[in-house]
Amino acid sequence: MVEEGNIEASNKAVEEDNGPKGLYYCFWGPIYWFRMLAMETHWSFVFAVVSTYGISQGLGGALARVGTEYYMKDVQKVQPSESQVYTGITSIPWIVKPIWGLLTDVIPIRGYRRRPYFILS
């Protein structure tokens, strides 16, 4: 009986590895992932998480941007081109965040995945 369980587990692992790869998967992969997530949890949960996250990030970011642009233009008397430079500089951590996350997940340092990156940062 134990051998039957091992065979079933290995067959399941082989089935999971036969997914689409390449450029096709780069486009459709996230859609397949959302579909799997909706099947595992429920479509209403996925919708609630995506909409809540979108509203909080989108609306919050837009309101913060309006306030920041007003402050730079009217209070600090900064030219629009200079304002864009400052905005670009303050956006660098958010641009680097996904790259940093991929590094911590993909490249281990001395067998550890996250601890050395926390110390390094």
Stockholm file with secondary structure:
# STOCKHOLM 1.0

chainA/1-121         MVEEGNIEASNKAVEEDNGPKGLYYCFWGPIYWFRMLAMETHWSFVFAVVSTYGISQGLGGALARVGTEYYMKDVQKVQPSESQVYTGITSIPWIVKPIWGLLTDVIPIRGYRRRPYFILS
#=GR chainA/1-121 SS CHHHHHHHHHHHHHHHHTSCCSHHHHHHHHHHHHHHHHHHSCHHHHHHHHHHHHHHHHHHHHHHHHHHHHIIIIISCCCHHHHHHHHHHHHHHHHHHHHHHHHHHHCCBTTBSSHHHHHHC
#=GC SS_cons         CHHHHHHHHHHHHHHHHTSCCSHHHHHHHHHHHHHHHHHHSCHHHHHHHHHHHHHHHHHHHHHHHHHHHHIIIIISCCCHHHHHHHHHHHHHHHHHHHHHHHHHHHCCBTTBSSHHHHHHC
//
